Amino acid sequence: MILNYDTIINRITVETSFTKQEIENKISQKLKDFQDLISKEGAAHMVANELNIKLFDSSPKELKITNLSHGLNSINILARIIAINDIKTYKKDNREGRIASFFIGDETGTTRLVIWDENLINESTKFKEGDIIKILNAYSKENNGYKELHLGNKAQIQLNPPNETVGEIKINATSKRKDIADLKENEFAEVLGYIVQAFEPKFYNACPVCNKKLLPQDDKFTCIEHNLVDPKKVLIFNAFVDDGSSNIRVVFFRDVAEKLIGKEPSTFEDIKKNILGKQFLIKGKVNKNEMFSRIELMANSVEYPQPEKIIEELELKN
């Protein structure tokens, strides 16, 4: 495997406390020492070797999405599923098969997950948006300038591993600020609007293993996959957001709902007093609610906007 210059730089920054600029300074010095008789990549290899960085180490690496770079192997990542694409078939060089793909995210960013292994594809049909997955032995590739995570027949996926959590998803800059009137199904977007209507928060009983909604059975609860379990309470909160162009129903789950209205919400009147008429910056995925034939925004993050940034954006528009 040949590692390019940026991949080597990224690997060194992940495994040391040096900044990218400090590493490039070391590489520049190495080039001077050898009077430019070696390439930048060669100098980067030498710097990595001096810092005891094993560029071709095959042992598993626990990474965050922001640390992904082209050409990494044996990657382990914990992430949440934020979008599921349809399974597709392909034909290439007298080969044919199926391919599954998802968008996943963690506290550092989002990326596309591509599954090639047939057994994992079959397993992935059980997955749903919001599930936490622990990915083992993946590899990274670059596709049209974007870093992706790929799973072959050596990879494994653990669905909703116990005692593992993923914080608020950081949506990459590829999600665009849009007017609500212009939102389209299946896109990731950012909206800036006012909460104009709120609905009383609810808790549902979820499986502590897979997060699926539980079915009551006498005085106990059962999961379709894990049988009788002790339920955990999961918060869900709905509100309408208006930005002047239109309005949309926004659904807040779990940690995002807790950030907006609190982990243990007070009275509904207090919740409305705190958020109605307030402006929020909301990022998420636009889904189609088939029952009501309308689009809704499934929030992945929510925050109060920074006034100076809003003023700056308005000035740029004008």
LINKA-V594385 format. One line per field, one symbol per residue. phi: phi as a letter, one per 40 degrees, with the letter a starting at -180 (. if undefined). psi: psi as a letter, one per 20 degrees, with the letter a starting at -180 (. if undefined). A space follows every 50 residues. Layout:
# LINKA-V594385
phi = ???
psi = ???
This chain:
# LINKA-V594385
phi = .bccdcccdcccccbbcccdccccccccccccdcffcbcdccccdccccc cgcccbcccdbcbcccccacgcbfcbababcbabcccbbabafgbaabab abbbabcbibacbbbbcccccccccccadgccbbbbgcbbabbfgbcbbb bbcccbbbcfccgbbbcccccccccbcbcdcbcbdgccabbbabcbabbd cbbbcbcccbgcccbcbfbbbbbcbbgcaccbcbcbbbabbbbgcabacb bbbfccccccbhcbdcccccccccbcgccbbbbibcbccccbfacbbccb aaacccdccccccccccc
psi = ppprghgggggghhjrjqrghhghghgghhhghjlkirrggghhgggggh jkpnhkpjqqpoqqhhiprpjqrlppqprqpiqpqqpqqqppljqqaqpq qrprqaiiaqrpppphpgghgghiiiqrpiqppopplrqqrpokiqpqpq paiirqppplqqjpqpappopriipqpqqhhjqqqjqprpqorpoipqqp qqpqpqpigijqpqppocjaqqqihjbprpqqpppppqqpppjhharqpp ppqchgghhgjqhnqbqhhhghhhhpjqpqopqapoqpohgjlrqqpopi qpqpqohhhgggghhhh.
